[in-house]
Amino acid sequence: MLTAKDIEERFVVRIRELAPADKLPADLAELLSARIDELPLDSLDLLTLAMKLEDDLGRVIEMDMLDESSNIRMLAAKFSSQMAQAAPDSASA
């Protein structure tokens, strides 16, 4: 099971692949707390981010899940919680 920290790391890797390095906060803590709409990502980048995260996390990531007012830490915690809640259901099926 992926932790929120694991998911944060995947977000950071994927965002650094998509965004120009000189436009991103150099400080990791600052990047993790930046709102999605503050990052230099256009709508195509966000779609690519969602698709890559789907591959990384093994779950569907809808575009509206990447709430632009959320930051990476909030999203990672949300996804981790959702995955933890879904795990018992899939184990009993």
N, CA and C atoms as an extended XYZ file, in Angstrom:
279
Properties=species:S:1:pos:R:3:atomname:S:1:resname:S:1:resid:I:1 pbc="F F F"
N         0.845       -1.183        0.000 N   MET     1
C         0.000        0.000        0.000 CA  MET     1
C         0.890        1.244        0.000 C   MET     1
N         0.577        2.153       -0.891 N   LEU     2
C         1.336        3.395       -0.977 CA  LEU     2
C         0.918        4.365        0.124 C   LEU     2
N         1.905        4.980        0.730 N   THR     3
C         1.637        5.992        1.742 CA  THR     3
C         1.484        7.358        1.063 C   THR     3
N         1.024        8.328        1.831 N   ALA     4
C         0.924        9.691        1.300 CA  ALA     4
C         2.303       10.190        0.866 C   ALA     4
N         3.332        9.833        1.615 N   LYS     5
C         4.709       10.236        1.273 CA  LYS     5
C         5.130        9.638       -0.077 C   LYS     5
N         4.796        8.361       -0.308 N   ASP     6
C         5.101        7.717       -1.591 CA  ASP     6
C         4.408        8.451       -2.740 C   ASP     6
N         3.163        8.809       -2.524 N   ILE     7
C         2.387        9.492       -3.558 CA  ILE     7
C         2.933       10.896       -3.798 C   ILE     7
N         3.332       11.580       -2.730 N   GLU     8
C         3.971       12.892       -2.878 CA  GLU     8
C         5.195       12.787       -3.785 C   GLU     8
N         6.006       11.766       -3.542 N   GLU     9
C         7.222       11.572       -4.339 CA  GLU     9
C         6.892       11.366       -5.809 C   GLU     9
N         5.850       10.593       -6.074 N   ARG    10
C         5.457       10.359       -7.463 CA  ARG    10
C         4.948       11.648       -8.107 C   ARG    10
N         4.159       12.431       -7.368 N   PHE    11
C         3.715       13.733       -7.869 CA  PHE    11
C         4.912       14.589       -8.257 C   PHE    11
N         5.883       14.688       -7.362 N   VAL    12
C         7.047       15.547       -7.594 CA  VAL    12
C         7.814       15.094       -8.834 C   VAL    12
N         8.051       13.808       -8.959 N   VAL    13
C         8.767       13.284      -10.130 CA  VAL    13
C         8.019       13.647      -11.408 C   VAL    13
N         6.724       13.403      -11.420 N   ARG    14
C         5.933       13.653      -12.627 CA  ARG    14
C         5.843       15.146      -12.946 C   ARG    14
N         5.670       15.987      -11.941 N   ILE    15
C         5.600       17.428      -12.180 CA  ILE    15
C         6.939       17.932      -12.706 C   ILE    15
N         8.027       17.424      -12.160 N   ARG    16
C         9.352       17.844      -12.640 CA  ARG    16
C         9.609       17.378      -14.069 C   ARG    16
N         8.970       16.288      -14.488 N   GLU    17
C         9.079       15.844      -15.880 CA  GLU    17
C         8.327       16.790      -16.823 C   GLU    17
N         7.240       17.364      -16.343 N   LEU    18
C         6.347       18.146      -17.201 CA  LEU    18
C         6.624       19.645      -17.217 C   LEU    18
N         7.069       20.175      -16.110 N   ALA    19
C         7.214       21.628      -15.984 CA  ALA    19
C         8.670       22.062      -16.151 C   ALA    19
N         8.875       23.253      -16.689 N   PRO    20
C        10.240       23.779      -16.789 CA  PRO    20
C        10.839       23.960      -15.391 C   PRO    20
N        12.030       23.442      -15.201 N   ALA    21
C        12.666       23.474      -13.879 CA  ALA    21
C        12.818       24.886      -13.337 C   ALA    21
N        13.085       25.837      -14.211 N   ASP    22
C        13.283       27.202      -13.738 CA  ASP    22
C        11.984       27.889      -13.314 C   ASP    22
N        10.851       27.255      -13.568 N   LYS    23
C         9.552       27.816      -13.178 CA  LYS    23
C         8.995       27.168      -11.914 C   LYS    23
N         9.646       26.097      -11.446 N   LEU    24
C         9.190       25.385      -10.251 CA  LEU    24
C         9.931       25.883       -9.016 C   LEU    24
N         9.275       25.822       -7.862 N   PRO    25
C         9.994       26.139       -6.623 CA  PRO    25
C        11.171       25.183       -6.454 C   PRO    25
N        12.327       25.711       -6.114 N   ALA    26
C        13.512       24.872       -5.924 CA  ALA    26
C        13.405       24.069       -4.629 C   ALA    26
N        12.757       24.642       -3.647 N   ASP    27
C        12.608       24.004       -2.344 CA  ASP    27
C        11.484       22.960       -2.398 C   ASP    27
N        11.784       21.730       -1.984 N   LEU    28
C        10.801       20.648       -2.035 CA  LEU    28
C         9.564       20.966       -1.200 C   LEU    28
N         9.746       21.489        0.000 N   ALA    29
C         8.604       21.813        0.860 CA  ALA    29
C         7.700       22.851        0.196 C   ALA    29
N         8.318       23.797       -0.474 N   GLU    30
C         7.539       24.827       -1.174 CA  GLU    30
C         6.767       24.217       -2.345 C   GLU    30
N         7.388       23.295       -3.072 N   LEU    31
C         6.711       22.617       -4.178 CA  LEU    31
C         5.537       21.791       -3.659 C   LEU    31
N         5.747       21.065       -2.567 N   LEU    32
C         4.681       20.233       -2.010 CA  LEU    32
C         3.498       21.055       -1.514 C   LEU    32
N         3.747       22.285       -1.118 N   SER    33
C         2.664       23.118       -0.600 CA  SER    33
C         2.083       24.061       -1.651 C   SER    33
N         2.653       24.058       -2.861 N   ALA    34
C         2.130       24.911       -3.934 CA  ALA    34
C         0.796       24.360       -4.440 C   ALA    34
N        -0.133       25.269       -4.674 N   ARG    35
C        -1.416       24.851       -5.247 CA  ARG    35
C        -1.188       24.423       -6.694 C   ARG    35
N        -1.996       23.481       -7.151 N   ILE    36
C        -1.867       22.978       -8.520 CA  ILE    36
C        -1.963       24.137       -9.522 C   ILE    36
N        -2.865       25.087       -9.289 N   ASP    37
C        -3.020       26.191      -10.235 CA  ASP    37
C        -1.874       27.204      -10.170 C   ASP    37
N        -0.969       27.053       -9.207 N   GLU    38
C         0.212       27.907       -9.130 CA  GLU    38
C         1.394       27.322       -9.894 C   GLU    38
N         1.280       26.081      -10.294 N   LEU    39
C         2.364       25.412      -11.010 CA  LEU    39
C         2.290       25.751      -12.496 C   LEU    39
N         3.428       25.762      -13.180 N   PRO    40
C         3.438       26.109      -14.605 CA  PRO    40
C         2.997       24.936      -15.479 C   PRO    40
N         1.752       24.498      -15.267 N   LEU    41
C         1.196       23.377      -16.025 CA  LEU    41
C        -0.065       23.842      -16.740 C   LEU    41
N        -0.149       23.549      -18.032 N   ASP    42
C        -1.377       23.869      -18.759 CA  ASP    42
C        -2.308       22.659      -18.705 C   ASP    42
N        -3.452       22.763      -19.370 N   SER    43
C        -4.445       21.689      -19.284 CA  SER    43
C        -3.922       20.372      -19.859 C   SER    43
N        -3.118       20.432      -20.902 N   LEU    44
C        -2.533       19.207      -21.462 CA  LEU    44
C        -1.545       18.589      -20.477 C   LEU    44
N        -0.764       19.420      -19.809 N   ASP    45
C         0.158       18.922      -18.784 CA  ASP    45
C        -0.612       18.243      -17.647 C   ASP    45
N        -1.734       18.848      -17.241 N   LEU    46
C        -2.534       18.252      -16.155 CA  LEU    46
C        -3.114       16.909      -16.578 C   LEU    46
N        -3.550       16.816      -17.824 N   LEU    47
C        -4.054       15.535      -18.331 CA  LEU    47
C        -2.936       14.497      -18.347 C   LEU    47
N        -1.763       14.889      -18.801 N   THR    48
C        -0.608       13.987      -18.811 CA  THR    48
C        -0.242       13.580      -17.387 C   THR    48
N        -0.270       14.539      -16.463 N   LEU    49
C         0.009       14.241      -15.061 CA  LEU    49
C        -0.976       13.201      -14.532 C   LEU    49
N        -2.253       13.389      -14.812 N   ALA    50
C        -3.270       12.438      -14.351 CA  ALA    50
C        -3.013       11.044      -14.927 C   ALA    50
N        -2.684       10.975      -16.203 N   MET    51
C        -2.439        9.671      -16.838 CA  MET    51
C        -1.210        8.981      -16.248 C   MET    51
N        -0.150        9.748      -16.017 N   LYS    52
C         1.070        9.160      -15.452 CA  LYS    52
C         0.836        8.708      -14.006 C   LYS    52
N         0.064        9.501      -13.259 N   LEU    53
C        -0.251        9.099      -11.886 CA  LEU    53
C        -1.125        7.854      -11.863 C   LEU    53
N        -2.024        7.722      -12.832 N   GLU    54
C        -2.825        6.500      -12.940 CA  GLU    54
C        -1.914        5.290      -13.074 C   GLU    54
N        -0.923        5.393      -13.944 N   ASP    55
C         0.034        4.292      -14.117 CA  ASP    55
C         0.815        4.039      -12.830 C   ASP    55
N         1.262        5.107      -12.182 N   ASP    56
C         2.064        4.974      -10.966 CA  ASP    56
C         1.267        4.375       -9.809 C   ASP    56
N         0.022        4.816       -9.669 N   LEU    57
C        -0.772        4.438       -8.497 CA  LEU    57
C        -1.691        3.246       -8.746 C   LEU    57
N        -1.877        2.890      -10.007 N   GLY    58
C        -2.737        1.760      -10.318 CA  GLY    58
C        -4.206        2.042      -10.024 C   GLY    58
N        -4.618        3.290      -10.213 N   ARG    59
C        -6.017        3.665       -9.986 CA  ARG    59
C        -6.384        4.779      -10.944 C   ARG    59
N        -7.661        4.944      -11.171 N   VAL    60
C        -8.141        5.994      -12.060 CA  VAL    60
C        -8.008        7.340      -11.367 C   VAL    60
N        -7.464        8.311      -12.087 N   ILE    61
C        -7.352        9.682      -11.600 CA  ILE    61
C        -8.178       10.553      -12.551 C   ILE    61
N        -9.331       10.968      -12.098 N   GLU    62
C       -10.173       11.861      -12.898 CA  GLU    62
C        -9.580       13.264      -12.848 C   GLU    62
N        -9.774       14.019      -13.912 N   MET    63
C        -9.234       15.375      -13.960 CA  MET    63
C        -9.757       16.239      -12.816 C   MET    63
N       -11.016       16.044      -12.433 N   ASP    64
C       -11.551       16.872      -11.349 CA  ASP    64
C       -10.952       16.494       -9.993 C   ASP    64
N       -10.253       15.363       -9.928 N   MET    65
C        -9.561       14.993       -8.696 CA  MET    65
C        -8.339       15.882       -8.467 C   MET    65
N        -7.802       16.417       -9.559 N   LEU    66
C        -6.664       17.321       -9.454 CA  LEU    66
C        -7.195       18.732       -9.221 C   LEU    66
N        -7.877       18.882       -8.124 N   ASP    67
C        -8.492       20.151       -7.742 CA  ASP    67
C        -7.428       21.239       -7.721 C   ASP    67
N        -7.651       22.262       -8.515 N   GLU    68
C        -6.634       23.302       -8.670 CA  GLU    68
C        -6.375       24.088       -7.394 C   GLU    68
N        -7.295       24.047       -6.446 N   SER    69
C        -7.067       24.776       -5.199 CA  SER    69
C        -6.321       23.920       -4.175 C   SER    69
N        -6.093       22.665       -4.517 N   SER    70
C        -5.363       21.758       -3.622 CA  SER    70
C        -3.875       21.815       -3.905 C   SER    70
N        -3.092       21.447       -2.898 N   ASN    71
C        -1.660       21.326       -3.129 CA  ASN    71
C        -1.291       19.841       -3.181 C   ASN    71
N        -0.043       19.561       -3.489 N   ILE    72
C         0.393       18.176       -3.668 CA  ILE    72
C         0.215       17.381       -2.376 C   ILE    72
N         0.552       17.974       -1.244 N   ARG    73
C         0.403       17.268        0.038 CA  ARG    73
C        -1.053       16.871        0.281 C   ARG    73
N        -1.978       17.801        0.022 N   MET    74
C        -3.401       17.519        0.228 CA  MET    74
C        -3.877       16.410       -0.704 C   MET    74
N        -3.482       16.491       -1.963 N   LEU    75
C        -3.900       15.471       -2.926 CA  LEU    75
C        -3.315       14.108       -2.584 C   LEU    75
N        -2.050       14.066       -2.194 N   ALA    76
C        -1.415       12.797       -1.833 CA  ALA    76
C        -2.116       12.166       -0.641 C   ALA    76
N        -2.448       12.972        0.355 N   ALA    77
C        -3.158       12.455        1.533 CA  ALA    77
C        -4.536       11.940        1.140 C   ALA    77
N        -5.221       12.679        0.274 N   LYS    78
C        -6.557       12.280       -0.183 CA  LYS    78
C        -6.498       10.963       -0.946 C   LYS    78
N        -5.558       10.849       -1.894 N   PHE    79
C        -5.437        9.622       -2.677 CA  PHE    79
C        -5.042        8.443       -1.794 C   PHE    79
N        -4.121        8.658       -0.865 N   SER    80
C        -3.692        7.597        0.037 CA  SER    80
C        -4.864        7.097        0.880 C   SER    80
N        -5.657        8.024        1.386 N   SER    81
C        -6.826        7.666        2.192 CA  SER    81
C        -7.848        6.886        1.366 C   SER    81
N        -8.107        7.343        0.152 N   GLN    82
C        -9.059        6.655       -0.722 CA  GLN    82
C        -8.578        5.252       -1.065 C   GLN    82
N        -7.275        5.113       -1.302 N   MET    83
C        -6.734        3.801       -1.643 CA  MET    83
C        -6.804        2.862       -0.449 C   MET    83
N        -6.566        3.380        0.756 N   ALA    84
C        -6.641        2.574        1.979 CA  ALA    84
C        -8.074        2.111        2.223 C   ALA    84
N        -9.033        2.996        1.959 N   GLN    85
C       -10.442        2.631        2.160 CA  GLN    85
C       -10.891        1.596        1.142 C   GLN    85
N       -10.352        1.680       -0.078 N   ALA    86
C       -10.732        0.755       -1.135 CA  ALA    86
C       -10.073       -0.612       -0.970 C   ALA    86
N        -8.941       -0.675       -0.290 N   ALA    87
C        -8.179       -1.919       -0.167 CA  ALA    87
C        -8.982       -3.046        0.488 C   ALA    87
N        -9.690       -2.834        1.604 N   PRO    88
C       -10.455       -3.941        2.176 CA  PRO    88
C       -11.544       -4.462        1.253 C   PRO    88
N       -12.156       -3.561        0.473 N   ASP    89
C       -13.199       -3.979       -0.463 CA  ASP    89
C       -12.642       -4.898       -1.526 C   ASP    89
N       -11.477       -4.556       -2.059 N   SER    90
C       -10.901       -5.379       -3.122 CA  SER    90
C       -10.366       -6.699       -2.563 C   SER    90
N        -9.949       -6.706       -1.297 N   ALA    91
C        -9.448       -7.936       -0.700 CA  ALA    91
C       -10.566       -8.923       -0.425 C   ALA    91
N       -11.758       -8.431       -0.130 N   SER    92
C       -12.870       -9.324        0.182 CA  SER    92
C       -13.605       -9.795       -1.055 C   SER    92
N       -13.334       -9.185       -2.211 N   ALA    93
C       -14.026       -9.554       -3.448 CA  ALA    93
C       -13.511      -10.833       -4.026 C   ALA    93
